[in-house]
């Protein structure tokens, strides 16, 4: 007989294999949007928090979660979205931030702690590691990223904004 703790860990491990469709090098665990897993009457219930309330990837992630559970021999899973507490880049794993950098997206710098003070941000280029960069557009390929350019190597790159 498998203990409930071991079973929940097995379910978590299945959910943690699902990748973000917008940044495929990250799993939903790396991103920090995988929040909880529980069993209700033998059904896996997975709770995820979107990076922002209008995130278009949530339907795809929910479908991918159900498929991951079916592929692992379960009847699927029920996926619940929760908006509270709001997702923050503080929830991203260090491994996830390293994967972002290796993929060519500058990971979020600093922590979001409710301050309204806006400072000029030095973002390290993920290609040449220069801090001599500039923001080209506050919104990049997705709303959670900004578009930067390195003044040293001249390459554009996304920066995953602190939220």
KEKE-518481 format. One record per atom (N, C-alpha, C): x, y, z; residue in three letters. Coordinates in Angstrom, 3 decimals, always signed. Example, Ala and Ser with C-alpha at 12.3 -4.5 7.8 and 13.67 -1.06 7.14 Angstrom:
residues 2
xx,yy,zz,nugu
+13.190,-5.690,+7.800,ALA
+12.300,-4.500,+7.800,ALA
+13.200,-3.300,+7.800,ALA
+12.850,-2.250,+7.080,SER
+13.670,-1.060,+7.140,SER
+12.900,+0.030,+7.870,SER
end
This chain:
residues 163
xx,yy,zz,nugu
+0.856,-1.191,+0.000,UNK
+0.000,+0.000,+0.000,UNK
+0.892,+1.241,+0.000,UNK
+0.572,+2.178,-0.864,UNK
+1.323,+3.425,-0.989,UNK
+0.755,+4.444,-0.005,UNK
+1.629,+5.122,+0.732,UNK
+1.155,+6.127,+1.679,UNK
+0.578,+7.322,+0.928,UNK
-0.291,+8.059,+1.611,UNK
-0.907,+9.241,+1.001,UNK
+0.161,+10.260,+0.622,UNK
+1.169,+10.425,+1.472,UNK
+2.249,+11.369,+1.176,UNK
+2.994,+10.960,-0.091,UNK
+3.303,+9.669,-0.219,UNK
+4.006,+9.173,-1.410,UNK
+3.123,+9.334,-2.651,UNK
+1.826,+9.097,-2.497,UNK
+0.905,+9.237,-3.629,UNK
+0.807,+10.703,-4.062,UNK
+0.733,+11.605,-3.104,UNK
+0.682,+13.032,-3.444,UNK
+1.978,+13.479,-4.118,UNK
+3.113,+12.950,-3.656,UNK
+4.390,+13.281,-4.285,UNK
+4.422,+12.766,-5.726,UNK
+3.887,+11.558,-5.937,UNK
+3.814,+11.003,-7.292,UNK
+2.956,+11.900,-8.194,UNK
+1.830,+12.364,-7.674,UNK
+0.947,+13.249,-8.447,UNK
+1.638,+14.580,-8.735,UNK
+2.333,+15.117,-7.721,UNK
+3.070,+16.372,-7.917,UNK
+4.117,+16.196,-9.011,UNK
+4.844,+15.079,-8.958,UNK
+5.904,+14.814,-9.937,UNK
+5.344,+14.728,-11.360,UNK
+4.149,+14.176,-11.502,UNK
+3.507,+14.124,-12.824,UNK
+3.186,+15.540,-13.290,UNK
+2.554,+16.315,-12.424,UNK
+2.185,+17.694,-12.787,UNK
+3.425,+18.526,-13.106,UNK
+4.503,+18.265,-12.388,UNK
+5.732,+19.055,-12.562,UNK
+6.432,+18.792,-13.892,UNK
+5.975,+17.796,-14.644,UNK
+6.568,+17.535,-15.969,UNK
+5.985,+18.423,-17.058,UNK
+4.884,+19.098,-16.765,UNK
+4.203,+19.924,-17.770,UNK
+4.999,+21.208,-17.996,UNK
+5.213,+21.514,-19.263,UNK
+5.989,+22.694,-19.638,UNK
+5.090,+23.876,-19.966,UNK
+5.625,+25.058,-19.749,UNK
+4.936,+26.285,-20.129,UNK
+4.928,+26.365,-21.656,UNK
+3.773,+26.545,-22.297,UNK
+3.749,+26.568,-23.754,UNK
+4.410,+27.800,-24.378,UNK
+4.531,+28.874,-23.604,UNK
+5.156,+30.088,-24.125,UNK
+6.670,+30.092,-23.951,UNK
+7.146,+29.403,-22.927,UNK
+8.589,+29.293,-22.669,UNK
+8.859,+27.813,-22.406,UNK
+9.016,+27.024,-23.462,UNK
+9.038,+25.564,-23.317,UNK
+10.200,+24.990,-22.524,UNK
+11.205,+25.778,-22.185,UNK
+12.290,+25.246,-21.342,UNK
+11.896,+25.219,-19.869,UNK
+10.803,+25.883,-19.518,UNK
+10.352,+25.932,-18.128,UNK
+9.185,+24.985,-17.894,UNK
+9.223,+24.284,-16.773,UNK
+8.044,+23.540,-16.350,UNK
+7.173,+24.482,-15.528,UNK
+5.949,+24.053,-15.292,UNK
+5.079,+24.896,-14.469,UNK
+5.574,+24.932,-13.024,UNK
+6.360,+23.929,-12.628,UNK
+6.987,+23.957,-11.307,UNK
+8.121,+24.993,-11.295,UNK
+8.965,+25.010,-12.346,UNK
+10.025,+26.018,-12.446,UNK
+9.446,+27.424,-12.361,UNK
+8.346,+27.625,-13.060,UNK
+7.720,+28.941,-13.137,UNK
+7.039,+29.338,-11.828,UNK
+6.706,+28.341,-11.026,UNK
+6.069,+28.619,-9.740,UNK
+4.562,+28.737,-9.816,UNK
+3.971,+28.322,-10.931,UNK
+2.515,+28.409,-11.035,UNK
+1.822,+27.139,-10.553,UNK
+2.577,+26.053,-10.384,UNK
+2.033,+24.828,-9.784,UNK
+1.969,+25.063,-8.285,UNK
+0.778,+25.206,-7.751,UNK
+0.616,+25.631,-6.362,UNK
+0.242,+24.510,-5.402,UNK
-0.575,+23.551,-5.860,UNK
-1.041,+22.531,-4.921,UNK
-1.542,+21.329,-5.704,UNK
-1.519,+20.199,-5.038,UNK
-2.132,+18.992,-5.578,UNK
-2.749,+18.246,-4.414,UNK
-3.948,+17.732,-4.650,UNK
-4.620,+16.984,-3.597,UNK
-5.490,+15.907,-4.244,UNK
-5.948,+15.000,-3.437,UNK
-6.871,+13.961,-3.886,UNK
-8.243,+14.245,-3.308,UNK
-9.239,+14.193,-4.161,UNK
-10.631,+14.315,-3.714,UNK
-11.400,+13.162,-4.316,UNK
-11.841,+12.243,-3.469,UNK
-12.580,+11.057,-3.901,UNK
-11.843,+10.322,-5.016,UNK
-10.533,+10.181,-4.845,UNK
-9.713,+9.439,-5.796,UNK
-9.306,+10.211,-7.037,UNK
-9.740,+11.465,-7.148,UNK
-9.404,+12.292,-8.320,UNK
-8.295,+13.281,-7.952,UNK
-7.301,+13.392,-8.836,UNK
-6.242,+14.379,-8.644,UNK
-6.801,+15.762,-8.960,UNK
-6.580,+16.685,-8.038,UNK
-6.993,+18.070,-8.236,UNK
-5.722,+18.916,-8.189,UNK
-5.431,+19.576,-9.301,UNK
-4.221,+20.376,-9.432,UNK
-4.609,+21.849,-9.396,UNK
-3.949,+22.618,-8.544,UNK
-4.205,+24.053,-8.458,UNK
-3.024,+24.792,-9.079,UNK
-3.347,+25.672,-10.019,UNK
-2.331,+26.506,-10.659,UNK
-2.744,+27.966,-10.565,UNK
-1.742,+28.831,-10.558,UNK
-1.966,+30.273,-10.516,UNK
-1.363,+30.883,-11.776,UNK
-2.161,+31.587,-12.576,UNK
-1.591,+32.199,-13.776,UNK
-0.603,+33.309,-13.431,UNK
+0.335,+33.544,-14.343,UNK
+1.311,+34.609,-14.115,UNK
+0.620,+35.967,-14.099,UNK
-0.473,+36.091,-14.800,UNK
-1.354,+37.258,-14.685,UNK
-2.742,+36.806,-15.095,UNK
-3.765,+37.533,-14.690,UNK
-5.144,+37.050,-14.808,UNK
-5.583,+36.784,-16.243,UNK
-4.986,+37.424,-17.217,UNK
-5.369,+37.211,-18.604,UNK
-4.425,+36.305,-19.373,UNK
-3.621,+35.527,-18.683,UNK
-2.613,+34.696,-19.343,UNK
-3.279,+33.708,-20.301,UNK
-2.952,+33.792,-21.598,UNK
-3.598,+32.923,-22.584,UNK
-3.118,+31.470,-22.532,UNK
-2.073,+31.184,-21.784,UNK
-1.523,+29.828,-21.749,UNK
-2.260,+28.899,-20.788,UNK
-3.134,+29.426,-19.944,UNK
-3.753,+28.610,-18.904,UNK
-4.582,+27.451,-19.457,UNK
-5.328,+27.674,-20.536,UNK
-6.129,+26.586,-21.112,UNK
-5.234,+25.475,-21.635,UNK
-4.130,+25.845,-22.278,UNK
-3.194,+24.853,-22.795,UNK
-2.529,+24.099,-21.649,UNK
-2.138,+24.807,-20.612,UNK
-1.518,+24.159,-19.456,UNK
-2.495,+23.190,-18.798,UNK
-3.751,+23.595,-18.649,UNK
-4.761,+22.716,-18.048,UNK
-4.940,+21.454,-18.897,UNK
-5.012,+21.610,-20.204,UNK
-5.148,+20.448,-21.094,UNK
-3.907,+19.559,-21.007,UNK
-2.731,+20.171,-20.965,UNK
-1.485,+19.401,-20.858,UNK
-1.408,+18.648,-19.526,UNK
-1.914,+19.249,-18.457,UNK
-1.953,+18.565,-17.166,UNK
-2.846,+17.333,-17.237,UNK
-4.032,+17.484,-17.812,UNK
-4.942,+16.339,-17.926,UNK
-4.293,+15.223,-18.748,UNK
-3.629,+15.585,-19.839,UNK
-2.943,+14.591,-20.674,UNK
-1.800,+13.913,-19.925,UNK
-1.026,+14.679,-19.161,UNK
+0.084,+14.104,-18.398,UNK
-0.425,+13.047,-17.422,UNK
-1.547,+13.323,-16.786,UNK
-2.107,+12.349,-15.848,UNK
-2.643,+11.126,-16.581,UNK
-3.282,+11.322,-17.717,UNK
-3.768,+10.175,-18.495,UNK
-2.597,+9.332,-18.992,UNK
-1.528,+9.992,-19.465,UNK
-0.340,+9.264,-19.920,UNK
+0.306,+8.470,-18.792,UNK
+0.152,+8.933,-17.558,UNK
+0.731,+8.250,-16.400,UNK
-0.200,+7.174,-15.844,UNK
-1.335,+6.935,-16.534,UNK
-2.238,+5.863,-16.126,UNK
-3.387,+6.289,-15.241,UNK
-3.582,+7.587,-15.076,UNK
-4.708,+8.086,-14.293,UNK
-5.833,+8.481,-15.245,UNK
-7.034,+8.668,-14.687,UNK
-8.182,+9.053,-15.506,UNK
-8.127,+10.509,-15.939,UNK
-7.079,+11.184,-15.598,UNK
-6.964,+12.608,-15.881,UNK
-6.840,+13.351,-14.571,UNK
-7.167,+14.616,-14.607,UNK
-7.097,+15.434,-13.397,UNK
-8.051,+16.605,-13.555,UNK
-8.503,+17.098,-12.418,UNK
-9.287,+18.338,-12.425,UNK
-8.301,+19.466,-12.144,UNK
-8.379,+20.512,-12.941,UNK
-7.462,+21.644,-12.796,UNK
-8.248,+22.849,-12.305,UNK
-7.758,+23.435,-11.239,UNK
-8.381,+24.641,-10.683,UNK
-7.413,+25.804,-10.806,UNK
-7.940,+26.938,-11.216,UNK
-7.150,+28.171,-11.279,UNK
-7.450,+28.989,-10.034,UNK
-6.418,+29.558,-9.455,UNK
-6.616,+30.463,-8.331,UNK
-5.843,+31.750,-8.603,UNK
-6.464,+32.864,-8.318,UNK
-5.840,+34.173,-8.531,UNK
-5.301,+34.772,-7.241,UNK
-5.597,+34.125,-6.109,UNK
-5.149,+34.667,-4.827,UNK
-4.421,+33.583,-4.051,UNK
-3.246,+33.863,-3.577,UNK
-2.522,+35.110,-3.797,UNK
-2.047,+35.212,-5.237,UNK
-1.849,+36.439,-5.676,UNK
-1.397,+36.685,-7.042,UNK
+0.017,+36.136,-7.231,UNK
+0.256,+35.574,-8.415,UNK
+1.571,+35.031,-8.735,UNK
+2.622,+36.138,-8.703,UNK
+3.813,+35.781,-8.302,UNK
+4.939,+36.700,-8.288,UNK
+6.170,+35.967,-8.805,UNK
+7.071,+36.693,-9.407,UNK
+8.304,+36.074,-9.887,UNK
+9.137,+35.527,-8.734,UNK
+8.831,+35.916,-7.505,UNK
+9.496,+35.345,-6.335,UNK
+9.248,+33.837,-6.250,UNK
+8.179,+33.354,-6.875,UNK
+7.839,+31.940,-6.838,UNK
+8.650,+31.114,-7.841,UNK
+9.345,+31.768,-8.755,UNK
+10.148,+31.033,-9.730,UNK
+11.315,+30.347,-9.023,UNK
+11.632,+29.138,-9.459,UNK
+12.764,+28.425,-8.863,UNK
+14.074,+28.980,-9.411,UNK
+15.132,+28.785,-8.655,UNK
+16.462,+29.204,-9.129,UNK
+16.832,+28.411,-10.379,UNK
+16.451,+27.131,-10.417,UNK
+16.706,+26.312,-11.608,UNK
+15.962,+26.891,-12.813,UNK
+14.735,+27.349,-12.593,UNK
+13.959,+27.961,-13.669,UNK
+14.601,+29.241,-14.184,UNK
+15.121,+30.059,-13.265,UNK
+15.796,+31.292,-13.672,UNK
+17.053,+30.972,-14.484,UNK
+17.768,+29.934,-14.084,UNK
+18.960,+29.524,-14.844,UNK
+18.570,+29.019,-16.233,UNK
+17.468,+28.277,-16.315,UNK
+16.991,+27.780,-17.613,UNK
+16.615,+28.951,-18.521,UNK
+15.965,+29.974,-17.952,UNK
+15.622,+31.168,-18.738,UNK
+16.876,+31.788,-19.341,UNK
+17.873,+31.980,-18.512,UNK
+19.110,+32.608,-18.960,UNK
+19.766,+31.782,-20.073,UNK
+19.829,+30.467,-19.907,UNK
+20.410,+29.595,-20.918,UNK
+19.619,+29.640,-22.225,UNK
+18.320,+29.879,-22.125,UNK
+17.421,+29.939,-23.287,UNK
+17.521,+31.286,-24.012,UNK
+18.146,+32.271,-23.348,UNK
+18.296,+33.588,-23.959,UNK
+17.331,+34.632,-23.456,UNK
+16.636,+34.339,-22.351,UNK
+15.730,+35.298,-21.720,UNK
+16.340,+35.673,-20.379,UNK
+16.558,+36.958,-20.178,UNK
+17.110,+37.405,-18.896,UNK
+16.087,+37.135,-17.800,UNK
+16.495,+36.444,-16.732,UNK
+15.552,+36.151,-15.649,UNK
+15.233,+37.403,-14.845,UNK
+14.139,+37.361,-14.082,UNK
+13.787,+38.517,-13.253,UNK
+14.892,+38.812,-12.241,UNK
+15.106,+40.104,-12.013,UNK
+16.140,+40.560,-11.090,UNK
+15.453,+41.206,-9.897,UNK
+15.863,+40.853,-8.701,UNK
+15.289,+41.465,-7.506,UNK
+14.005,+40.792,-7.085,UNK
+13.396,+41.362,-6.084,UNK
+12.169,+40.809,-5.527,UNK
+11.091,+41.867,-5.561,UNK
+9.861,+41.399,-5.722,UNK
+8.726,+42.289,-5.692,UNK
+8.225,+42.340,-4.265,UNK
+8.344,+43.485,-3.635,UNK
+7.945,+43.586,-2.230,UNK
+6.971,+44.731,-1.985,UNK
+6.207,+45.077,-3.002,UNK
+5.171,+46.072,-2.821,UNK
+5.629,+47.512,-2.898,UNK
+6.887,+47.758,-3.159,UNK
+7.385,+49.121,-3.241,UNK
+6.876,+49.803,-4.509,UNK
+6.523,+51.043,-4.416,UNK
+6.085,+51.809,-5.578,UNK
+7.233,+52.608,-6.182,UNK
+8.394,+52.536,-5.570,UNK
+9.558,+53.245,-6.058,UNK
+10.063,+52.573,-7.322,UNK
+10.181,+53.331,-8.406,UNK
+10.653,+52.768,-9.664,UNK
+12.106,+53.175,-9.863,UNK
+12.948,+52.193,-9.999,UNK
+14.359,+52.422,-10.202,UNK
+14.743,+52.027,-11.619,UNK
+15.817,+52.612,-12.113,UNK
+16.339,+52.181,-13.391,UNK
+16.960,+50.806,-13.194,UNK
+16.641,+49.899,-14.090,UNK
+17.033,+48.518,-13.939,UNK
+18.200,+48.185,-14.847,UNK
+19.216,+47.583,-14.305,UNK
+20.306,+47.041,-15.113,UNK
+20.014,+45.566,-15.313,UNK
+19.815,+45.192,-16.558,UNK
+19.503,+43.812,-16.893,UNK
+20.695,+43.221,-17.627,UNK
+21.178,+42.099,-17.137,UNK
+22.346,+41.449,-17.728,UNK
+21.947,+40.731,-19.016,UNK
+22.711,+40.966,-20.070,UNK
+22.483,+40.298,-21.344,UNK
+22.716,+38.794,-21.164,UNK
+21.745,+37.951,-21.559,UNK
+21.936,+36.511,-21.394,UNK
+22.937,+35.917,-22.392,UNK
+23.357,+36.699,-23.366,UNK
+24.307,+36.195,-24.363,UNK
+25.759,+36.514,-24.005,UNK
+26.034,+37.795,-23.648,UNK
+27.431,+38.180,-23.382,UNK
+27.658,+38.628,-21.934,UNK
+26.594,+38.638,-21.116,UNK
+26.637,+38.999,-19.695,UNK
+26.941,+40.470,-19.414,UNK
+26.848,+41.323,-20.413,UNK
+27.063,+42.751,-20.202,UNK
+25.863,+43.362,-19.480,UNK
+26.126,+44.339,-18.620,UNK
+25.056,+45.108,-17.986,UNK
+24.742,+46.374,-18.774,UNK
+25.428,+46.584,-19.870,UNK
+25.207,+47.748,-20.724,UNK
+24.067,+47.427,-21.681,UNK
+22.840,+47.472,-21.149,UNK
+21.647,+47.129,-21.923,UNK
+20.619,+48.241,-21.798,UNK
+19.640,+48.201,-22.677,UNK
+18.564,+49.196,-22.612,UNK
+17.238,+48.563,-22.996,UNK
+16.184,+49.092,-22.405,UNK
+14.846,+48.599,-22.698,UNK
+14.368,+49.206,-24.011,UNK
+13.915,+48.353,-24.927,UNK
+13.350,+48.821,-26.194,UNK
+11.834,+48.950,-26.109,UNK
+11.211,+48.009,-25.412,UNK
+9.750,+48.019,-25.280,UNK
+9.385,+47.384,-23.944,UNK
+8.459,+48.002,-23.237,UNK
+8.071,+47.487,-21.929,UNK
+7.380,+46.123,-22.034,UNK
+6.781,+45.836,-23.190,UNK
+6.159,+44.536,-23.416,UNK
+6.867,+43.851,-24.561,UNK
+7.295,+42.611,-24.313,UNK
+7.986,+41.814,-25.320,UNK
+7.037,+40.849,-25.989,UNK
+7.503,+39.615,-26.210,UNK
+6.703,+38.617,-26.909,UNK
+5.475,+38.185,-26.113,UNK
+5.493,+38.387,-24.807,UNK
+4.323,+38.183,-23.953,UNK
+4.281,+39.331,-22.953,UNK
+3.157,+39.505,-22.299,UNK
+2.998,+40.621,-21.365,UNK
+3.931,+40.550,-20.172,UNK
+4.394,+39.359,-19.831,UNK
+5.265,+39.215,-18.660,UNK
+6.734,+39.442,-19.001,UNK
+7.017,+39.795,-20.247,UNK
+8.402,+40.039,-20.646,UNK
+8.528,+41.432,-21.269,UNK
+9.711,+42.009,-21.140,UNK
+10.052,+43.280,-21.784,UNK
+11.147,+42.992,-22.810,UNK
+11.210,+43.827,-23.832,UNK
+12.227,+43.656,-24.866,UNK
+13.400,+44.583,-24.582,UNK
+14.582,+44.019,-24.472,UNK
+15.819,+44.755,-24.221,UNK
+16.782,+44.547,-25.378,UNK
+17.801,+45.398,-25.432,UNK
+18.895,+45.216,-26.381,UNK
+20.212,+45.453,-25.644,UNK
+21.185,+44.641,-25.972,UNK
+22.511,+44.788,-25.396,UNK
+23.299,+45.794,-26.224,UNK
+23.899,+46.772,-25.578,UNK
+24.703,+47.769,-26.284,UNK
+26.087,+47.231,-26.645,UNK
+26.501,+46.123,-26.025,UNK
+27.805,+45.533,-26.333,UNK
+27.724,+44.612,-27.553,UNK
+26.880,+43.583,-27.472,UNK
+26.797,+42.620,-28.580,UNK
+25.692,+42.972,-29.570,UNK
+24.882,+43.992,-29.251,UNK
+23.814,+44.497,-30.109,UNK
+22.643,+43.536,-30.293,UNK
+22.612,+42.452,-29.528,UNK
+21.542,+41.463,-29.655,UNK
+20.320,+41.880,-28.840,UNK
+19.118,+41.736,-29.418,UNK
+17.904,+41.949,-28.628,UNK
+17.626,+40.691,-27.789,UNK
+16.951,+40.877,-26.663,UNK
+16.588,+39.729,-25.826,UNK
+15.396,+40.095,-24.967,UNK
+14.643,+39.076,-24.568,UNK
+13.536,+39.263,-23.649,UNK
+14.059,+39.287,-22.234,UNK
+13.373,+40.056,-21.388,UNK
+13.635,+40.077,-19.949,UNK
+12.330,+39.705,-19.258,UNK
+12.361,+38.694,-18.433,UNK
+11.185,+38.287,-17.680,UNK
+11.014,+39.261,-16.516,UNK
+9.977,+40.089,-16.590,UNK
+9.796,+41.165,-15.624,UNK
+9.472,+40.657,-14.215,UNK
+9.897,+41.413,-13.233,UNK
+9.539,+41.122,-11.846,UNK
+8.098,+41.513,-11.659,UNK
+7.315,+40.580,-11.208,UNK
+5.880,+40.834,-10.963,UNK
+5.538,+40.469,-9.546,UNK
end
